[in-house]
Amino acid sequence: MWYHHSRKDDSEVIAALSRLAGELPTKGFEVYYKRLRREVHNWNRKRILRVYRAMNLKLRSKHKKRLPARVKNPLEAPNALNEVWSMDFMADVLSDGRKIRVFNVMEDHNQEALAMDVGLNYPAKKVVETLEHLEEETGLPKTIRCDNGPEFISRTLADWCKRKRIELRFIQPGKPVQNAFMERLNRHYREDVLDAYWFNDLHQIRTLTNQWMEDYNTKHPHSALGDMSPREYKDRFGEEFLPETNIINEKLLNLELS
């Protein structure tokens, strides 16, 4: 039998669609087709659609948000209170399978746990609320170190820190050692509380967390602090370094508004 063997070369169409898929990952066939027509290609709609379907471009995965480049900063204990704080999230589950999150805030100077808040969810708005409560109690720091979690890179937290003149210092992705002070606190808390007990509700874990935080701040000896607890070190050496961060921020804000 004799028959005609088609010799179609779609390499140019494939290359053009691959380029558009990389440049415009959220768009579909109609946008790609119109753009190719604007580039004055002589391919008709049926050919482009056939190649588009053969490449399975309709099934491509959702694109990920690109983070700006993060600079590696040396991890050094600050010489005064309210210079640098660290914050991070931890996760666990209740006995009924519900997921919980624990938001931790730490003073890097004397390594005191400033806040350990537990909730079923913890959006950026609640992060700001926790920091505002700490502002009333201890003032605010000049810098906050954190990872690249969605709550920390959100516009809500960024705008609040800008108003308060606080620098957000992000660690590099996949480098938790750059936030080692907080990671050590998390390890102690997980070993003593999260991995040691089975919780039925939020009240149980909040009660035990508050007890653990008070014991950690008042009785836990730190070798870096001369075997003193964070509160003991703060009472003995910290008050003379305590900057009036909150007052300074308010004065700067008033000058800017005026």
Number of C-alpha atoms within 10 A of each C-alpha: 2 4 5 5 6 6 6 6 8 13 10 10 17 16 11 14 21 16 13 19 17 10 10 13 16 11 12 14 17 11 12 20 19 11 13 20 14 9 9 8 10 8 14 11 13 9 11 20 15 10 16 20 12 11 14 9 16 12 8 11 9 8 10 7 6 6 10 6 9 12 10 12 13 8 13 11 15 14 14 19 27 23 20 24 27 25 23 20 19 15 14 15 16 16 10 9 9 11 13 18 17 22 19 21 27 22 25 24 22 25 27 23 22 20 19 22 18 20 16 14 11 16 13 17 13 16 19 18 11 17 19 14 12 15 14 10 10 15 19 27 23 19 17 22 23 23 23 17 12 10 19 21 16 14 12 15 19 18 11 15 18 11 13 19 18 17 15 21 19 21 19 19 13 9 11 14 13 21 21 13 21 26 16 13 17 18 12 13 19 16 11 14 16 21 10 10 13 13 18 14 14 13 11 12 21 17 10 15 20 14 11 16 18 15 12 21 20 15 15 16 16 15 9 10 15 9 13 19 22 24 20 18 22 21 11 11 14 17 12 11 13 16 17 14 18 17 12 13 19 14 10 14 14 9 9 8 6 6
